[in-house]
Amino acid sequence: MDKNGQLTFSDDPMLNGINEVYQLIERGEFAAAVSKIDELMDVDADYPGIIEAYRVAKFWNNRGREITALEEGKDTAEFLMKQWEVFNEYSESKNLASSSAFKSVMRYIFFMAADHYQYAFRERQDTSSNFHFLLNLGDCFLRLEEYPRAIETLEFARSSFKSNARLMAILGEAYFHTGDLSKSLLSFREAFFIDPSEIDLSMLRAKPIVDLVEIVKRERDDFKDIGEWIPIYGFINDILYVKRNLSVHQVESIEKDIYNLEVTYQKMNKTQVESSNIVPRLINKYLWLLDYYSLQNYNFDNISQMRERLLNIDRELFQEYFSKKK
């Protein structure tokens, strides 16, 4: 109590108790957390946060025995990540995602998973899956807001193995939060070129992507796969403006992709086109080639042909854009 006899936060046994629960959850002491919550519920079962804490602690306590029985490294890390997906769905159904208990358990699960992924990599457990390990490790670091460690891990994975859309998207997010906007935008642009369907938009909080999601929702409200249109509106609105030079081999690969997509597109009827992602995929390929012939290897005839083709595919989208570019 303070000198006026008023109850303060530090004198509130329920507040102290629920804070203790959060600490137990963050340390992975789920059985102790459940026990403490039972005590608190006997005092006030409606106290803010107590129901959410109980559901979180109970979910992970039910898996505690299985976690401790698993081999250190790959098995434990993979189990934690799979169970986190189950927990995410459960959390959405019970509105837990904004709770303090959710944030506490997220830190524990992802720090633990990161430790086991690093152990698995050091011990060369199933070395054929090293890329997968590194990608998930980078994912863990991103969720924990350990952005420099996420970048270090993902850049190593990219240089040692290969690039993929999920990796580049996580890398773009990490670079954004370290203040490196150029590398962030370049990584995002690469990610959405490789395969938009592999990108989990719910993980991305970088402002350029958040803005693009809102633009696509507004402009393409009838299209379910938002990610497919993000690179197009990123181009049109000059948001994903950082670009790299293409090699001759990459240009040839893009031209081949366009040819194959065009063959498929010409065979499809209107209903088939509208129910597929072929239009944004085709447009995205053309835009990369348009950049190449506009910025890197100028060719007026190729530029004119591609502009005309883009107008034929979606005149409403490109007519105003190209008129401003004259």
C-alpha positions in Angstrom: 0.0 0.0 0.0 1.1 3.6 -0.5 1.0 6.2 2.2 -2.6 7.1 1.5 -3.7 3.5 2.0 -4.4 3.0 -1.8 -3.8 -0.4 -3.4 -0.9 -0.2 -5.8 0.1 -2.7 -8.6 2.9 -4.1 -6.5 0.4 -4.9 -3.7 -1.9 -6.8 -6.1 -1.3 -10.5 -5.4 -3.1 -11.5 -8.6 -0.9 -9.3 -10.8 2.2 -10.6 -9.1 0.9 -14.1 -9.6 0.1 -13.8 -13.3 3.5 -12.2 -13.9 5.1 -15.2 -12.2 3.1 -17.4 -14.5 4.4 -15.6 -17.6 7.9 -16.0 -16.3 7.4 -19.8 -15.8 6.0 -20.1 -19.3 8.9 -18.3 -20.8 11.3 -20.7 -19.0 9.3 -23.7 -20.3 8.2 -24.7 -16.8 4.7 -25.5 -17.9 3.6 -27.9 -15.1 4.6 -25.3 -12.5 2.7 -22.6 -14.6 -0.5 -24.8 -14.6 -0.2 -25.3 -10.9 0.2 -21.6 -10.2 -2.7 -20.8 -12.4 -4.9 -23.2 -10.5 -4.1 -21.3 -7.3 -4.9 -18.0 -8.9 -8.2 -19.3 -10.3 -9.3 -20.2 -6.8 -9.0 -16.5 -6.0 -10.3 -14.8 -9.2 -11.0 -17.0 -12.2 -11.9 -13.9 -14.3 -8.7 -12.0 -13.8 -7.4 -10.6 -17.1 -5.1 -12.9 -18.9 -5.6 -15.9 -16.7 -7.7 -18.0 -19.0 -5.3 -17.4 -21.9 -2.3 -18.3 -19.7 -4.0 -21.5 -18.7 -4.7 -22.6 -22.2 -1.1 -21.8 -23.3 0.5 -23.6 -20.4 -1.9 -26.6 -20.6 -1.2 -27.0 -24.4 2.5 -27.2 -24.0 2.5 -29.1 -20.7 0.6 -31.8 -22.5 3.6 -32.1 -24.9 6.3 -31.8 -22.3 6.9 -35.5 -21.8 7.3 -36.0 -25.6 9.6 -33.1 -25.9 12.0 -34.4 -23.2 12.0 -37.9 -24.7 13.2 -36.7 -28.1 16.8 -36.8 -29.2 18.7 -33.5 -29.0 19.0 -31.6 -32.2 16.9 -32.3 -35.4 14.1 -34.4 -33.8 13.4 -31.9 -31.1 13.6 -28.9 -33.3 11.3 -30.4 -36.0 8.8 -31.5 -33.3 8.7 -28.0 -31.8 8.1 -26.3 -35.2 5.4 -28.7 -36.1 3.7 -28.3 -32.8 4.0 -24.6 -33.1 1.9 -24.8 -36.3 -0.7 -26.7 -34.4 -0.6 -24.2 -31.5 -0.9 -21.3 -34.0 -4.2 -22.7 -35.2 -5.4 -23.4 -31.7 -4.4 -19.8 -30.7 -6.4 -18.3 -33.5 -9.5 -20.3 -32.5 -9.1 -19.2 -28.9 -7.9 -15.6 -29.5 -4.6 -16.1 -27.8 -2.2 -14.5 -30.2 -2.3 -11.0 -28.6 -1.9 -12.3 -25.1 1.1 -12.0 -22.9 1.2 -15.8 -22.4 1.4 -16.3 -26.1 4.4 -14.0 -26.4 6.1 -15.7 -23.5 5.7 -19.2 -24.9 6.8 -18.0 -28.4 10.1 -16.8 -27.0 10.7 -20.1 -25.2 9.7 -22.4 -28.1 11.7 -20.5 -30.7 14.8 -20.0 -28.6 14.7 -23.8 -27.8 14.1 -24.7 -31.5 17.0 -22.4 -32.5 19.3 -24.1 -30.0 18.4 -27.5 -31.3 18.7 -26.5 -35.0 22.2 -25.1 -34.3 23.1 -28.3 -32.5 21.8 -30.4 -35.4 23.9 -28.3 -37.9 27.0 -28.5 -35.8 26.7 -32.3 -35.4 25.8 -32.8 -39.1 22.7 -34.6 -38.3 21.2 -35.7 -41.7 23.5 -33.3 -43.6 21.3 -33.5 -46.7 18.8 -31.3 -44.8 21.2 -28.6 -43.8 19.5 -26.0 -46.0 16.2 -26.9 -44.4 17.7 -26.6 -40.9 19.2 -23.2 -41.7 16.0 -21.9 -43.2 14.0 -22.9 -40.1 16.8 -21.4 -37.9 16.5 -18.1 -39.7 12.8 -18.3 -39.3 13.2 -18.7 -35.5 15.6 -15.8 -35.2 13.2 -13.6 -37.2 10.3 -14.4 -34.9 12.5 -13.7 -31.9 13.5 -10.3 -33.5 17.1 -11.4 -33.5 17.5 -9.8 -36.9 21.4 -9.8 -37.3 21.5 -13.5 -36.4 18.7 -14.2 -38.9 20.6 -12.4 -41.6 23.9 -14.2 -40.8 22.1 -17.6 -40.9 20.1 -17.0 -44.1 23.0 -15.4 -46.0 25.1 -18.5 -45.2 22.2 -20.7 -46.4 21.9 -18.7 -49.6 25.6 -18.7 -50.4 26.2 -22.3 -49.5 23.1 -23.9 -50.9 20.4 -22.0 -52.9 17.9 -19.3 -52.8 14.2 -19.8 -52.4 11.2 -17.6 -52.0 10.7 -18.2 -48.3 14.3 -17.6 -47.5 14.5 -14.3 -49.5 11.2 -13.1 -47.9 12.6 -13.7 -44.4 15.9 -12.1 -45.3 14.0 -9.1 -46.7 12.1 -8.7 -43.4 15.3 -9.1 -41.3 17.2 -6.5 -43.4 14.2 -4.1 -43.1 14.4 -4.2 -39.3 18.1 -3.6 -39.3 17.6 -0.4 -41.4 19.1 -1.7 -44.6 16.2 -0.8 -46.9 18.1 -1.4 -50.2 18.9 -5.0 -49.3 15.4 -5.5 -47.9 13.7 -4.3 -51.1 16.0 -6.3 -53.3 15.4 -9.5 -51.2 11.6 -9.0 -51.3 11.6 -8.4 -55.1 13.6 -11.6 -55.6 11.3 -13.6 -53.2 8.1 -12.6 -55.1 9.8 -13.4 -58.4 10.8 -16.9 -57.4 7.5 -18.1 -56.1 4.9 -15.9 -54.3 2.9 -19.0 -53.1 5.8 -20.0 -50.8 5.8 -16.7 -48.9 3.9 -16.5 -45.6 2.6 -12.9 -45.7 1.5 -13.1 -42.0 5.2 -13.1 -41.0 6.0 -9.9 -42.9 5.7 -6.6 -41.0 8.0 -4.5 -43.1 6.2 -1.3 -44.2 6.7 -1.8 -48.0 5.0 -5.2 -47.9 2.3 -4.1 -45.5 1.5 -1.2 -47.9 1.5 -3.4 -50.9 -0.9 -5.9 -49.2 -3.3 -3.1 -48.6 -3.0 -1.9 -52.2 -3.6 -5.4 -53.6 -6.6 -5.9 -51.3 -8.1 -2.7 -52.6 -7.3 -3.2 -56.3 -7.8 -6.9 -56.6 -10.4 -7.7 -54.0 -11.7 -10.6 -56.1 -8.3 -12.4 -56.2 -7.6 -14.7 -53.3 -3.8 -15.1 -53.7 -2.7 -11.6 -52.6 1.0 -12.5 -52.9 0.8 -13.1 -56.6 0.0 -9.4 -57.3 2.4 -7.9 -54.8 5.4 -7.7 -57.2 3.2 -6.2 -60.0 1.9 -3.4 -57.7 5.4 -3.1 -56.2 6.6 -2.3 -59.7 3.7 0.0 -60.7 3.9 2.0 -57.5 7.7 2.1 -57.5 7.8 0.5 -54.0 10.1 -2.5 -54.9 12.4 -0.2 -56.8 15.8 -1.8 -55.9 16.9 -4.0 -58.8 19.9 -6.1 -59.8 21.5 -6.8 -63.2 20.6 -10.0 -64.9 23.0 -12.4 -66.5 22.4 -13.6 -70.1 21.5 -17.0 -68.8 18.8 -15.5 -66.4 17.4 -13.5 -69.3 17.1 -16.6 -71.4 15.4 -18.5 -68.5 12.9 -15.7 -68.1 12.2 -15.7 -71.9 11.6 -19.4 -71.8 9.2 -19.1 -68.8 7.3 -16.4 -70.7 7.0 -18.6 -73.7 5.7 -21.5 -71.7 3.2 -19.3 -69.8 2.0 -17.7 -73.0 1.3 -21.2 -74.6 -0.7 -22.2 -71.5 -2.5 -18.8 -71.3 -3.6 -19.0 -75.0 -5.2 -22.4 -74.4 -7.2 -21.3 -71.3 -10.8 -19.9 -71.4 -11.8 -16.9 -69.3 -13.0 -18.9 -66.4 -9.8 -20.9 -66.3 -7.7 -17.7 -66.4 -9.7 -16.1 -63.6 -9.4 -19.1 -61.4 -5.6 -19.4 -61.8 -2.6 -17.3 -61.0 -1.3 -17.3 -64.6 -2.0 -13.6 -65.3 0.1 -12.1 -62.4 2.8 -14.7 -63.0 3.0 -13.8 -66.7 3.0 -10.1 -66.0 5.7 -10.4 -63.4 8.0 -12.2 -65.9 7.4 -9.5 -68.5 8.2 -6.7 -66.0 11.6 -8.3 -65.2 12.4 -8.5 -68.9 11.1 -5.0 -69.4 13.5 -3.7 -66.8 16.3 -5.6 -68.5 15.7 -4.0 -71.9 15.0 -0.6 -70.4 17.8 -0.3 -67.8 20.5 -2.8 -68.5 20.5 -3.6 -72.2 18.4 -1.0 -73.9 16.3 -2.2 -76.9 13.5 0.0 -78.1 11.8 -2.7 -80.2 11.7 -5.2 -77.4 10.4 -2.5 -75.0 7.6 -1.5 -77.4 6.6 -5.1 -77.9 6.5 -5.9 -74.2 4.5 -2.7 -73.4 2.0 -3.7 -76.1 1.7 -7.2 -74.8 1.2 -5.9 -71.2 -1.6 -3.6 -72.4 -3.2 -6.5 -74.1 -3.1 -8.6 -70.9 -4.4 -5.8 -68.6 -5.0 -2.5 -70.3 -6.7 -0.9 -67.3 -3.6 -1.6 -65.1 -1.0 -0.5 -67.6 -2.4 2.3 -69.8 -2.1 5.0 -67.2 1.3 3.7 -66.0 2.8 3.7 -69.5 1.3 7.1 -70.3 3.2 8.6 -67.4 6.4 6.9 -68.5 6.5 8.6 -71.9 
